[in-house]
């Protein structure tokens, strides 16, 4: 009989924690898991899932307009925010319930409490007047939104967490930030008819993405009526009689009803007792782990956003799988972070796998680029100006496709498929041997034969 209450105690029942708890419990090990809020974590409760419902809801306004172009008579549509939020919350509760029952079915014991470390084998369950001991401990507490607390008036701003529960739909919103969450919420609110301003301090949105993707998306967002202000910092937020005013450093004053700061997330490591157990942090404040997700303490492991490696749900899940294999199935393994597909559910959305052109150039020196921009037939039919961008980055020595980038309708769905080929390391020749499927938007990705030469280089050559 083990000297501990559990073989594994997991702190946090989000994407990573739930998967790890289930997999380890299914080996017959005794598993406990603490959750301070709701089972499912960020993804299910205040991230990917409710966000996607909001994207679906807001995209209808676009589809109503399209339908008119196809001959439909569409009565003036109206949107009921409260009805939508209620329905969304019912669905989120259902999903959270499934996560909890899956834990129970696997034999893991769920404790509704905040947990913190007392030492390397002991966890305090806050408010339960109880401590538990475990042979191994897994920290999967995720991250939290970050806001510049020293910005005057920041107390008037909300984060993505509150955006899912606004009591009513505002008439005007200002969104600060240029990452995927900021861009997604800008699309959501603009689609729902809210006058939307996106303010970002950088030269373009989506830092880290391919430059053509960034430029293309910014243009498409403007076409959808979003006011995009780049290269500007916030000086303060003022509350006035008519709303909130963001004063920007170039003197611009933007008035809105809601100010949403989506300026990044940080690992949620505060008051976790890490120092008591000897768990160290990186200089950036994430839990320091080795390749196998082991912390600086031999029996304590960490996965997911709290390690700030690649903050995506499927990655947290795969790290959980690798942890279970390594720590409980005597099969040391780690997740491979190469060629992980990602999406931005902006409107239009973005799908990416592999390297941007700049990353590929840094890595390989010379690269070949294939790029096309076109009006998809669905929107060209109604005289729409929306354009799709598709781009492939090829390493010329091996002829391998090392990056695929799409901005346009269904880009994330297309990229999930393209990721199989990129991950498998197919060459451009093999890629091109795939027959087109007509008529689709996706067919363009297998019909790009001409290498792309930027217009300025063409002019220089003329
Ligand atoms: P989490 O899912 O955050 O789970 C951590 C859990 O631990 C939480 O339930 C928390 O309440 C609990 N907890 C924290 N501290 C304690 C404690 N001391 N005691 C007990 N419980 C504790 N990813 C995608 O792949 N695709 C997307 O489209 C996407 N969209 C997103 C949209 C938004 C608005 C946000 C915020 C995130 C999005 N993400 C998306 C990221 C994704 O949600 C995270 O990468 C993922 O949830 C990380 O999982 P995790 O297990 O590390 O942490």
Boltz pocket constraint, residues with backbone or C-beta under 6 A from the ligand:
constraints:
  - pocket:
      binder: B
      contacts: [[A, 11], [A, 12], [A, 13], [A, 14], [A, 15], [A, 16], [A, 17], [A, 34], [A, 35], [A, 36], [A, 37], [A, 38], [A, 39], [A, 40], [A, 41], [A, 42], [A, 43], [A, 44], [A, 46], [A, 47], [A, 48], [A, 49], [A, 51], [A, 113], [A, 114], [A, 115], [A, 116], [A, 140], [A, 141], [A, 142], [A, 143], [A, 160], [A, 181], [A, 268], [A, 271], [A, 272], [A, 303], [A, 304], [A, 305], [A, 306], [A, 310], [A, 311], [A, 312], [A, 313], [A, 314], [A, 316], [A, 343]]
      max_distance: 6.0
